[in-house]
Amino acid sequence: MADWCASAERAGGAVVLFLDALPDTLDRPHLLRSGTARGGFLPALARRAAAPPR
């Protein structure tokens, strides 16, 4: 999971998981093996530069 997240960060995005419900305890390895999580890579949106103060 750490390698997958690091690759996504280097590519300019994030790993996103979609769940039917948020469990009381977040156990990522269990969620990824359970077959109930869906998701993938989402590219980061470019941020607009802040307007200079007036």
Residue frames relative to the residue before (quaternion, step in Angstrom):
aa qw qx qy qz dx dy dz
M 1.0000 0.0000 0.0000 0.0000 0.00 0.00 0.00
A 0.6458 0.5269 -0.3244 0.4474 3.59 0.94 -0.86
D 0.6542 0.5030 -0.3136 0.4697 3.61 0.97 -0.82
W 0.6349 0.5316 -0.3179 0.4618 3.58 1.01 -0.84
C 0.6738 0.4836 -0.2892 0.4780 3.60 0.93 -0.90
A 0.6462 0.5123 -0.3243 0.4634 3.60 0.97 -0.80
S 0.6402 0.5135 -0.3231 0.4713 3.61 1.00 -0.76
A 0.6471 0.5123 -0.3162 0.4677 3.58 0.98 -0.82
E 0.6467 0.5127 -0.3208 0.4648 3.59 0.97 -0.81
R 0.6562 0.5022 -0.3141 0.4675 3.60 0.93 -0.84
A 0.6837 0.4709 -0.2788 0.4827 3.59 1.11 -0.66
G 0.5437 -0.6547 0.3839 0.3583 3.58 1.26 0.01
G 0.6795 0.4523 -0.3039 0.4914 3.55 1.03 0.73
A 0.4083 -0.6836 0.5438 0.2651 3.53 -1.24 -0.51
V 0.4322 -0.6253 0.5747 0.3033 3.52 -1.32 0.39
V 0.0843 -0.8065 0.5851 0.0005 3.57 -0.76 1.07
L 0.1262 -0.7772 0.6131 0.0640 3.57 -0.96 0.92
F 0.1954 -0.7503 0.6225 0.1070 3.55 -1.06 0.84
L 0.0724 -0.8030 0.5916 -0.0021 3.56 -0.82 1.03
D 0.5393 -0.5994 0.4754 0.3519 3.56 -1.17 0.54
A 0.7790 -0.0488 0.0607 0.6222 3.58 1.09 -0.77
L 0.4548 -0.6680 0.5141 0.2874 3.58 -1.11 0.66
P 0.3496 -0.7571 0.5072 0.2178 3.60 -0.59 1.09
D 0.6374 -0.5251 0.3963 0.4012 3.58 -1.26 0.39
T 0.7707 0.1845 -0.0932 0.6028 3.57 1.05 -0.83
L 0.3046 -0.7669 0.5401 0.1658 3.57 -0.71 1.09
D 0.0452 0.7839 -0.6096 0.1093 3.56 -0.30 1.33
R 0.2690 -0.8226 0.4784 0.1486 3.59 0.10 1.31
P 0.6562 0.4988 -0.3527 0.4430 3.64 0.78 -0.80
H 0.6496 0.5048 -0.3211 0.4690 3.61 0.97 -0.81
L 0.6504 0.5232 -0.3217 0.4469 3.60 0.92 -0.88
L 0.6810 0.4934 -0.2947 0.4538 3.58 0.95 -0.85
R 0.7039 0.4449 -0.2621 0.4877 3.60 1.11 -0.62
S 0.6017 0.6395 -0.3476 0.3289 3.59 1.14 -0.60
G 0.4247 -0.7072 0.4681 0.3167 3.58 1.13 -0.53
T 0.6075 0.5666 -0.3556 0.4283 3.60 1.26 0.02
A 0.6498 0.4945 -0.3192 0.4810 3.60 1.21 -0.36
R 0.0740 -0.7561 0.6486 0.0460 3.52 -1.13 0.75
G 0.3030 0.7641 -0.5383 0.1860 3.58 -1.14 0.38
G 0.0343 -0.7929 0.6070 0.0396 3.49 -1.26 -0.48
F 0.7322 -0.3926 0.3276 0.4500 3.53 -1.22 -0.61
L 0.0642 -0.7723 0.6315 0.0250 3.55 -1.02 0.84
P 0.3755 -0.7306 0.5146 0.2458 3.63 -0.62 1.04
A 0.4920 -0.6548 0.4909 0.2970 3.55 -1.08 0.77
L 0.4146 -0.6801 0.5446 0.2627 3.54 -1.11 0.70
A 0.4794 -0.6528 0.4971 0.3113 3.56 -1.02 0.75
R 0.3317 -0.7318 0.5594 0.2037 3.56 -0.99 0.84
R 0.4173 -0.6746 0.5445 0.2725 3.50 -1.07 0.78
A 0.5238 -0.6219 0.4786 0.3313 3.54 -1.09 0.74
A 0.5182 -0.6370 0.4723 0.3204 3.55 -1.06 0.76
A 0.5214 -0.6228 0.4821 0.3284 3.56 -1.09 0.72
P 0.5111 -0.6438 0.4622 0.3326 3.60 -0.98 0.76
P 0.5561 -0.6113 0.4316 0.3616 3.61 -1.04 0.66
R 0.3765 -0.7261 0.5308 0.2218 3.57 -1.10 0.68
